[in-house]
Amino acid sequence: IGGVLLLIGFLGCCGAIKGFRFLHFVYAVIIGVVIVAEIFIIISFIAYQHKFKSELVTRLQGSIASFYVGVEVDNSTATNPVSISWDFAQFNLKCCGAIGPNDFSRAEKWNRKNPYNRATNLTVPFTCCPLNATNNWTILPTDLSAASTCATTGQNAYSQGCYDRLIDLLLRYKKNAIIGAAIVGVIEILAFIFAISLYCRKDNYDSL
């Protein structure tokens, strides 16, 4: 995405500085496509919101079933990006699973052994339990022993799934999100108009 944005900005900048009509046109077309795509995505999301939720939740639950391996505590767990992503999401969003803790009952690659007490098995991941640690999206707490009882019994574990938790957070900042989206939309429309104006002005100059 960053590369595409850089390319779009580069085309617009070169077109404005050098006065290349072709770059003006290409820039306007790309911005127009982006605007149309955003409108299409918004309309599709509104029209198929319930279907979108069911399909996304199914995929999220499938990722837990196929890829979740547990929190890496003593370097004995061969983890993967999907599993790590779930742990970071649960730890920072204070949620558990896609819909709830029961999603982890289908985790095929999770051995569920409690590293702090090998005689017990985990029912939910450590990150589904309150850890009394500051939110951090770059590193997880190293000592998870305080959540051992919760992870083993499931008591006091977060009951809300991460999908609903994320939706709640988005709704909480709904006003700010709408304002931000409106500002971005206005900027994109102005960029499209300016690109067309530069293209037409260059055409007028050439005809003089």
Buried (B, 14 or more C-beta within 10 A) or exposed (E): EEEEEEEBEEBBEBBBEEBBBEBBBBBBEBBBEBBEEBEEEEEEEEEEEEEEEEEEBEEBBEBBBEBBBBBBBEEEBEBEEEBBEBBBBBBBBBBBBBBBBBBBEBBEBBEBBBBBEEEBEBBBBBBBBEBEBEEEEEEBBEEBEBBBBBBBBBEEBBEBBBBBBEEEEEEEEEEEEEEEEEEEBEEBEEBBEBBBEBBEEBEEEEEE
